[in-house]
Amino acid sequence: MQSMFGKKLTTRELAICSALATVSAVTQLLHIGYQSPQFGMWIDIVATSWIIAQFLFGIRGALVTSLLGVIIITLFAPETWLGASMKWAATMPLWLCLYLWTCITRKTAAAYQSIQYLIFPVIFGLIIRSIISLPLNYYYAIPIWTGMGSQNAIANVPWYIIVIFNVLQGICDIFLAWLLVFRFNLARFANWNK
């Protein structure tokens, strides 16, 4: 299978990415997390495996895992296609910023073992996530999910609620993935740990 950079994905990479995508789908189907009773927004662990893939295999791993996860979620729980697409759009800035930071600093993902190395790309990723999430929620997710018009959504769901939930979700995804990869030794499966 050709990646977006022209290199072939190894069988090992593809197998681990598929397993991580399955974990993502299972956590979506079981809906492990917290849902705000007032606004219906979730803080869950669906995208944590996507960030794990980023730490292990870089942008190719994150892209393959997240797209497979979205497809599986959509096929097995068709009512969650909206949530899956929103989750992908909101999480993409995080794994993209993690990747770009390694390109800029010319380091591998192994550098993320130091939690201080995460600070800049995570802050930048959270800012981009919030900028993307606001219009997507007001003009796409809330109108489809609730039937509420965009102007009504803007009037009833404060922008800072969307930002707070997205920042908390992003921090949860990054920290849990970091913990699993670098403290619970999933790093032994990483491409950079050969």
N, C-alpha and C positions, 0 to 999 in steps of 0.2 A: 504494500500500500504506500503510495507516494504522499509525503507530507507537504505542507505549504512551502518548505524550504528545499524540496527536491530530494531529500534523503529518504531512504526506505525506513519505515518503522520496523523495528525488530519484532519477532514473535513474542519475545519476553515483554517488551514495552506494550505491545497491543494487548496481551493477556492481562497485564496489571492494570492498564487503562480501562479495559472492559470490566474488570472486577471492581474498580473504583467507581465506574459509571453505575454498576449494579447496586453498590452500596448507596450511592446518591439516590437512585430510584426507590430503593427500599425505604430510606429515611423519609422520602417524600410521601410514599404510599402509607406509611405508618404515621406520618406527620409528627415526628419527634421534634418538640420545641414548644414555644410559647406563642399564643395568639392573643393579640390585644382585643378585649371584648368590645371596645368602643369603635375601633377603626378596622378590625379584621386583619391587620397586618401581622405577619409571622416573623419570629426570630427562630430559625431552625438550623439544622446541620446539613441540609441538602447539598450545599456548594462546598462544604469542607473538603470532600474528596477531590473536587476540582482543583483546589489550592494544593492539596497533597500531591496531585499529579504535576503541578507546576514546580513544586520543590524537588520532585524526583526526576522529572524528564524535561523540564522547561516548557516553553510555549506549545510545542507539539503535543506533549502529554496533556496539558490543560485543555487545549482545543479539542482533542479527540475525546477525552473523558467527559467534558462538559456537553459536547454535541451528542455523544452516545447517551448520556444521562437524560438530556432533554427528549430525545427520540423515545427512549424506553418509558419515561414518565408519560409522554403524550399517548403512546400506544396502550399502556396498561391502565391509565387513569385519564381518559380523554377530557374530563372536566378540568384537569389541571394543566392543560396546554398553555393557558394564560399565565399561570404561576411559573411554569417552566420557562416560558419565553422571558418573563420579567426577571426571573432569577438569573438567567444567562446574561441578559443585557446589563444587569446590575453588578454581576460578579466579574464580567470580562475586564473592566478597568483595573481590578485588583491584580489578576494574574498577568495582565498586559504590563502594568507598571512594575511588577516584580521582575518580569522578563527584561524590560527596557533598562531597569536599573543595573542588572547584571551586564547588559551590553555597554552601558555608559561607563561603568566602573571596570569593565573587562575582567570580571570575576565569574566564577561558577556559582550555582545555587548553594554550594557548600558554604559560602560566605554568610548565608542566612542563619548558620548555627549561632552566630552572635546576634542576639535580639536587637542590638543597637543598629545593625545594618538594615533592619526592616523599617526603621522609623520613617525615613524620607519616602520610599516608594509606597508605604502604606498610607501615609498622610495624603500624598498626591493622588493615590488610587481612590481614597475615600472622598476626596473633593470631586473628582471626576464622576464617581458613582452617584453622588448627591445631585450633581448637575444633570446627569442623564435620567435619574429616577424621578425627579420632579415632573418634567413634561410627560414622561411615560405613564406615570400614575394618573395625572390629571386628564390626559387626552387619550389614553389607551386602556389602562387596567381598570380604573374606577368606573368609567362609563360602561365598559363591557361587563364587569363583574356585578355592578349594582344597578345599572340602568340609569344612573344619575348623569345628567349632562355635565360637561366639563366646567362650565361656569358655576354650577351648583356644587361640584366637587371642590373647586377652589375655595368657595365660600364656607363649606362645611368641614373640610379636612385641612387644618393649618399646615403650611409648608414645612414648618419646623418639626412636626410630627413625622412626616415622611423622611426628612433628613436624619432625625434622631434614630429612627428604626433602621435606616440604611447604614448609618455609621456603626450602631451596635451590632448589626448583622455582619458587617464587614470585619469588625474587630473580632467577633466570635469565630468567623470562618478562618481568619488568618491565625489567630492564637491557637485554636484547637488543632489546625493542620500543622503548625509549627511544633506544637507539643508532641503530636503523634510522630512526626518525621524525625525531629532532632532530640527528643527526650525519651521516646519509646522506640527509637532505633528503626523506624521504617526507612531511614536513610541508607540502610544496607542494600536496599533495592535500587538506589539511585544510579543514574548513568555516570555521574561524576564520582561515584564511590567504587570504582573498579580497580 
